[in-house]
């Protein structure tokens, strides 16, 4: 290799780009690898209203582009590559990508791979994402003020998001495939007390209907096979998340769900590798928090390389 990077950052969401801003400003040779398969969830947000400094809100794609320009300003290189493996040898880390001929050598690595929402896997779901289909209540609930929406899920996350959404919408349909819920009793009690929430159990969503935007859902009762159509302006999918860490299995410590285990300084179980953002166990899944963790990871890399 003609050059060895001081740090390779895997992921170009708020955490990864914030890391790059800090390592770039420290004059470290920095490479940021962007995944096409698992892009930052932030880019799907039509309007982000809770990120400081943008009084009228900002489009998620635009915010991430601003992050990228700032990282490039401080000398970060960016390449679109899908990472498939990391190996440690000769005191450095070899980062291999989907293109079999490409690998990058680095003195340190920051993992900022993020996570992705589990999907229903039905027709029109991808087409209407951002046009009625959403995976983030905190991001999008305000867009449906005084409208009718549906939410699918039955765990703590689903109920927490349903409680939040119910503050804004005229009517909320909660759809769950079982008659009982996995959410904690206190969350169930709070949601059951909401007068604008209607429960459909045990139902599954068969079809998402609409052309330019979501118009209605076809749902099926699992006991009777009866199908009904409900009109709604939005659908929130809350059936869980999975971190984008499959390529790390057996290389560093992950928890049972695949999230990366770190200490308070964002060190992983492998010295010289750090993790930040939504892929990290215990991280608060918000853009501002991911950005802060990215900054901390960048500073931890600076300290690590100085000591090394």
N, C-alpha and C positions, 0 to 999 in steps of 0.2 A: 504494500500500500504506500502511496506517495505521502500520505499524511495520517496522523493519528489524532483523533479528536480528544479534547479534554473531557467532553461530556456529550453523550447521545441522549436526546430526550425522545421518548416514544409516546407520541400523542400530541395533538395540536389543538386541544381545547383550552379553556381558561387556565387550568393547572399547568399544562405543558408549556404554553406560550408565556405565562408569567415566570416560570422557571427560566425560560430562555432569555427573557428581558434581564433577569438578575445575573445569569451567568455571562451573558453578552456584555453587560456593563462592567463585569469584573475582568473583561478581556480574555475570557476563556473561549477556546475554539469550540463552537457549539453547533451541533447538527440536530434539527428537529425533524422527526419522521412522521408524516401524516398518513393516516389510514383512510382509504376510500370506503372500505367495507364497514367500518365502525366510526363514522365521523362524530364530532362533538355534538351532543344532544342540544347544545345551546343554539346551533344554527337553525333548528326547526321552530324556534319560538318566534312568532310573528311580532310580538311586542314584549320587551323586557322592561318592566316598570320599577323593579326593586333593586337595580344596580345603581349605586351612588354616582351622581354627576350627570345623570340624564333625566332632567325634570319631566320631559314629555315622553320618556321611554325611548327605547332604541330597538330596532330589529336585531334578532339574534345573529343572523349572518353578518350584518354590518358591524356588530360589536366584535365578533371574532376576527373579521378582516382588519379592524383597527388594532387588535392585539398583534396580529401577524406583522403589520407594517411597523409597529413599535419594536418587535423582536428583530426584524430585519434591519431596522435603523441601527441597532447595536451589534450588527455583524453576524447574526444567526443565519446559518444556511438551512434551507428547507427543501425536503425531497418527499414526493409521494411514493411511499413504499409500505408494504404490509410485512410486519416482522413475524417470523415463524419460529425463531429460536435464538437463544443467547448462550454463549459458552465463555467460560473463563479459562484463559491460558496465557502463559508467558507474562503474567502480571497485568494483563489487559482483558477487556471484554470484546468478544467478537459477536456482532449483531447481524444475524442472517435474515434476509428478506425473501419474499415470495419469488422474486426473480433469482433463479439459482446462481447466477453469476455475480450477484451483488451481496457484499457484506461490508460492514463498517467496523473499524477498530477504535476503541475508546478507553480512556483511563477510568471513566465512571459512567453510570447510566441513571437516568431518572425515568421511572415508569409513571406515565400519566395517561394510561390507556382508557380511562373512563369506564362507563358501564352502558348497557343498553336495556331498554324495556323489553320484557317478554311480550311477544305479540300473540294475537288470537290466531293468526295464520289463515285468515279468510279473505275472499275476494274483495277488492276495493279498499282494503285497510291501508296499504301503502299509498295508493293513489290519492286518498282523501286525508292523509296525514298532513296536518297544518291547515286543512280545509274542513274542519269539523271533528276529525279524529285527533286526540291529544293523549299524551302520556304524562302530563305534568299539571296538576291542579294549581299549584302555586304560580306557575307561569301563565296559565291561560284562563283561570276561572273568571277573572274580571271581564273577559271578552264576551261572556254569556250572561251579563247582568239582565235580569228580568226575562230570561229566555228559558227554554226547556232543554235539559240535557239528560244523558244516561251515563251510568258508570257501571263497569263490570268488575267484579272482584268481591272477596268476602273476608279478607284478612285485615290486620291492623292498618296497613298502608291504605287499603281501599276505604276503610271506615274513616280514617283521619282525613283523607282527601275529600270524602263525601261530606263530612261535617264542614270542612272549609268551603266547598263549592256551594253548599246549601245556603250560605250567607248571601250569595249573590243572585242565584237563579230563582225563577218563578216556580219551577218544578224539576225534581230530580228523580229519575227512575234508577233504582239500584238493582242490578241483575246479577244473580249468583246461581251457580250450577247445583248447589246443595240447599237443602231446607234449613240447615243450621249454618252458623258463621264461625270462622276461626278467630275473629277479632276478639280482643279482651272485652269482658262484660261491661266495663265502664264506657268503652267506646260504643258498644251496642246500645247501651242505655241512652247515651247522648244523641245518637242518630235516630233511635226510635221515637224520641221526643220531638223531632222536627216535623212540623205539620206539612211541609212541602216535599217530603220524601215518600215515594211509593216503591214498595219492594216486589220484585218478581223472582220467586223461587219455587221449585228448582228449574231455572230457565238457562238456556245458552243462546248466544247470538248466532243465527244461521247466515244472515246476509246484512251487509252494510250498503244502503241504497242511496244513490245520488250521483250527479254528473260533475258539476263544477264545485259542489259543496254537499256535505251530508244533509240528507233530507229525512230519512227514516231508517228504522231497523226492523228486521224480521227476526223474531225470537221464538224459540220452541220449548214447550214444557216437557221435561224429561220423563215425567210420570205418564202423561196422557198423549204426548206427541202432538198436542194442539199447537198450531202456529198462529201468532198474532203479529200485527204490524204496529209499531209505535212511532209517532212523529217526534222528531227532536232536532235541535240545532247543533248539538255536539255530543261526542262520545268520549269518555275518559276511560282508558284501559289501565287497570290497576291490578294486574295479576302477577306482579313481581318483577324483579330485575336480575340481570346477571352481569358480572364484571367481565370485561374483555381481557381475560388473563389466561386463556386456555394454553397459550404457548409457554407459560411459565410453570406448568405442572412439573414437579420434581426438581425444579431449579432453585426456587426460593419457597419460603413458608407461606402457605395460603390457608385461610380458614375453611370451614366445611362448605361454605357457599362460593369459594373461589376468590374472596377478597384478600388483598395483600396485607400481611401482618407487618407492622412497623413499630418502632419505639417513638418516643416523644419528639425526636429530632428527624423522624421520617426515614431512619435507617431500616432496611429490610434485613433478613437473616443472612444476606450475602454482603460482606463489607465492600463498599464502593457502589452499591446499588441502592437507590432511594425511590420512594413512591409517594405520590400525592394525588389529591383529587378523589373522584368518585370510585376509583378502583381500589382505594385503600380502606381497610377495615376501620370503622369508627368515624369516617369522614361524614360531615354534614353535607348533604347533596344539594348545594347551592353554588351559583357561579361565584359569588363573592368569597365564599369559604374555599372553593377550589383555587381561586386566584391567590388567596393568602397562603394556602399550603404550597402552591407552586413557588411563591417567593421564598418560603422557608426551605423548601427542597433545594432551590438554587443556592441559598446561603450555606446550606449544609454541604453541598458539593464543593463550594469555594473553600470551606474550612478543611474538608477531607483532602483536597488536592494540595493545600498548603502544608498540611501535616505530612502527607505522603512524600 
